[in-house]
Amino acid sequence: MARVRHIRIENFRSIQLLDWHPSAGINCLIGPGDSGKSSILEAIDLCLGSRRTVSLTDADFYLLDVEQSISITITLGELDDSLKSMEVYGLYLRGYKAQTRAIEDEPEAAAETVLTINMTVGSDLDPVWTLVSARAEAHGQSRYLTWSDRARLSPNRIGALADHNLAWRRGSVLNRLSNERADTSAALAKAARDARVTFGDAADIQLGETLQIVTDTATALGIPTGGKPKAMLDAHSVSFSGGTIALHSADGVPLRALGVGSTRLLLAGLQRKAASEATVILIDELEYGLEPHRVIRLLGSLGAKETPAPLQAFITTHSPIALRELRGDQLFVVRKQVSAHYVTVVGSVDDVQGDHSASS
């Protein structure tokens, strides 16, 4: 699935300008507080996310200058066949040359076929998403991704709140694990108490593959779920709609009751299992809620030691544990110099992490 080849951010929060070609694997952003690390993750999420609405304020503009539009442009490579369809996106397909990092407006035989997405926000605070193409612009045409493609490309963001991802909602990691879908129509006709039991039995069959993946992942990461989790109707749902089906422990306790660290670790492991559907993952403050040995487990579940990397991860951290565990080419220092931000790879020398750990 798609990976980010290039990011350009203009006039967003503390960032006046950032131009960066990230790694296809782990991109761990380090640097002092308020250097713009979290803003980079937020920009990626805003541009590629599958939200129908986005809430922005004047404070999201660089120096509160709403006359200078926010612009976030992301070029995606490693596209699947549907995204390279000439019938759907022909005028918007572009070419990317990895050696020179040049992006051409037309695809070429010697270049990777890519799509470039832009989100622009003006003083009206109304974001507009478009696909970038000089050829389409010359023809007076403009379009964006189909909703289904937008949902598939949307990165998974692991934060402190995980209710969304621990239920079968649109865009949740559980929906990306397999093509299984549960039919809740019969169960929803019953009273909520009876429906929980009735649907729980049926879900073992309908969602068996996904539940087994959750079980294996939780076991491998040492996360207690009391046995094989169940998919049961959420008793706390006021109405039966999106998110009605949520993960519960073997005892029927919603898994959203897990600690923050366990939740983040489980979701990172599940995202790895769903890599064929969604490759990009965003984790702000990697170490939040995790003991040192669990930080190491989380990095392992992201494939930090594997080549090629199974996921493209954008991470922020202040943890010396993460600095020691990651290679120099997975660490990127964020700095502001004059009127622009720069993201610089630490290097590939084996002992370079130790120097940064000692100084952090």
ChimeraX attribute file (.defattr): number of C-alpha atoms within 10 A of each C-alpha:
attribute: neighborCount
match mode: 1-to-1
recipient: residues
	/A:1	18
	/A:2	23
	/A:3	23
	/A:4	23
	/A:5	22
	/A:6	20
	/A:7	21
	/A:8	18
	/A:9	25
	/A:10	22
	/A:11	22
	/A:12	27
	/A:13	19
	/A:14	22
	/A:15	24
	/A:16	19
	/A:17	18
	/A:18	21
	/A:19	15
	/A:20	15
	/A:21	16
	/A:22	21
	/A:23	21
	/A:24	21
	/A:25	24
	/A:26	27
	/A:27	22
	/A:28	27
	/A:29	25
	/A:30	25
	/A:31	17
	/A:32	13
	/A:33	9
	/A:34	11
	/A:35	17
	/A:36	23
	/A:37	27
	/A:38	19
	/A:39	18
	/A:40	25
	/A:41	19
	/A:42	16
	/A:43	23
	/A:44	22
	/A:45	19
	/A:46	18
	/A:47	23
	/A:48	23
	/A:49	20
	/A:50	20
	/A:51	14
	/A:52	6
	/A:53	8
	/A:54	11
	/A:55	7
	/A:56	13
	/A:57	12
	/A:58	15
	/A:59	13
	/A:60	19
	/A:61	26
	/A:62	19
	/A:63	15
	/A:64	15
	/A:65	15
	/A:66	19
	/A:67	10
	/A:68	17
	/A:69	18
	/A:70	25
	/A:71	22
	/A:72	25
	/A:73	23
	/A:74	23
	/A:75	22
	/A:76	22
	/A:77	21
	/A:78	17
	/A:79	16
	/A:80	11
	/A:81	9
	/A:82	11
	/A:83	21
	/A:84	18
	/A:85	11
	/A:86	12
	/A:87	8
	/A:88	13
	/A:89	17
	/A:90	14
	/A:91	21
	/A:92	25
	/A:93	25
	/A:94	26
	/A:95	21
	/A:96	25
	/A:97	15
	/A:98	13
	/A:99	7
	/A:100	7
	/A:101	11
	/A:102	12
	/A:103	20
	/A:104	18
	/A:105	19
	/A:106	18
	/A:107	20
	/A:108	14
	/A:109	7
	/A:110	10
	/A:111	17
	/A:112	19
	/A:113	23
	/A:114	27
	/A:115	27
	/A:116	23
	/A:117	21
	/A:118	21
	/A:119	20
	/A:120	17
	/A:121	21
	/A:122	16
	/A:123	15
	/A:124	12
	/A:125	18
	/A:126	13
	/A:127	19
	/A:128	13
	/A:129	20
	/A:130	16
	/A:131	21
	/A:132	24
	/A:133	21
	/A:134	15
	/A:135	15
	/A:136	15
	/A:137	12
	/A:138	9
	/A:139	9
	/A:140	8
	/A:141	11
	/A:142	15
	/A:143	13
	/A:144	16
	/A:145	17
	/A:146	12
	/A:147	12
	/A:148	9
	/A:149	13
	/A:150	16
	/A:151	18
	/A:152	19
	/A:153	23
	/A:154	23
	/A:155	26
	/A:156	22
	/A:157	26
	/A:158	21
	/A:159	16
	/A:160	16
	/A:161	13
	/A:162	19
	/A:163	18
	/A:164	17
	/A:165	24
	/A:166	23
	/A:167	26
	/A:168	22
	/A:169	18
	/A:170	15
	/A:171	21
	/A:172	20
	/A:173	27
	/A:174	27
	/A:175	19
	/A:176	21
	/A:177	22
	/A:178	16
	/A:179	10
	/A:180	15
	/A:181	12
	/A:182	15
	/A:183	12
	/A:184	17
	/A:185	9
	/A:186	10
	/A:187	18
	/A:188	19
	/A:189	10
	/A:190	12
	/A:191	9
	/A:192	18
	/A:193	11
	/A:194	14
	/A:195	20
	/A:196	20
	/A:197	15
	/A:198	17
	/A:199	22
	/A:200	20
	/A:201	14
	/A:202	17
	/A:203	21
	/A:204	18
	/A:205	12
	/A:206	17
	/A:207	17
	/A:208	15
	/A:209	15
	/A:210	21
	/A:211	21
	/A:212	15
	/A:213	18
	/A:214	24
	/A:215	20
	/A:216	14
	/A:217	21
	/A:218	23
	/A:219	15
	/A:220	13
	/A:221	17
	/A:222	14
	/A:223	16
	/A:224	14
	/A:225	21
	/A:226	13
	/A:227	12
	/A:228	17
	/A:229	22
	/A:230	28
	/A:231	29
	/A:232	26
	/A:233	30
	/A:234	23
	/A:235	16
	/A:236	10
	/A:237	13
	/A:238	8
	/A:239	12
	/A:240	15
	/A:241	11
	/A:242	13
	/A:243	20
	/A:244	21
	/A:245	25
	/A:246	23
	/A:247	26
	/A:248	24
	/A:249	20
	/A:250	15
	/A:251	12
	/A:252	19
	/A:253	17
	/A:254	24
	/A:255	22
	/A:256	20
	/A:257	13
	/A:258	17
	/A:259	13
	/A:260	17
	/A:261	19
	/A:262	22
	/A:263	26
	/A:264	25
	/A:265	28
	/A:266	24
	/A:267	25
	/A:268	26
	/A:269	25
	/A:270	24
	/A:271	27
	/A:272	22
	/A:273	24
	/A:274	19
	/A:275	19
	/A:276	15
	/A:277	19
	/A:278	25
	/A:279	25
	/A:280	28
	/A:281	23
	/A:282	23
	/A:283	22
	/A:284	21
	/A:285	18
	/A:286	24
	/A:287	22
	/A:288	17
	/A:289	17
	/A:290	19
	/A:291	12
	/A:292	14
	/A:293	9
	/A:294	17
	/A:295	21
	/A:296	18
	/A:297	20
	/A:298	25
	/A:299	20
	/A:300	17
	/A:301	25
	/A:302	25
	/A:303	20
	/A:304	24
	/A:305	14
	/A:306	12
	/A:307	8
	/A:308	10
	/A:309	16
	/A:310	20
	/A:311	26
	/A:312	25
	/A:313	29
	/A:314	26
	/A:315	24
	/A:316	24
	/A:317	21
	/A:318	18
	/A:319	17
	/A:320	17
	/A:321	16
	/A:322	22
	/A:323	23
	/A:324	18
	/A:325	17
	/A:326	20
	/A:327	21
	/A:328	21
	/A:329	20
	/A:330	25
	/A:331	27
	/A:332	24
	/A:333	17
	/A:334	22
	/A:335	18
	/A:336	16
	/A:337	8
	/A:338	7
	/A:339	9
	/A:340	15
	/A:341	20
	/A:342	17
	/A:343	20
	/A:344	17
	/A:345	18
	/A:346	17
	/A:347	15
	/A:348	13
	/A:349	10
	/A:350	11
	/A:351	12
	/A:352	17
	/A:353	24
	/A:354	15
	/A:355	11
	/A:356	16
	/A:357	15
	/A:358	10
	/A:359	8
	/A:360	13
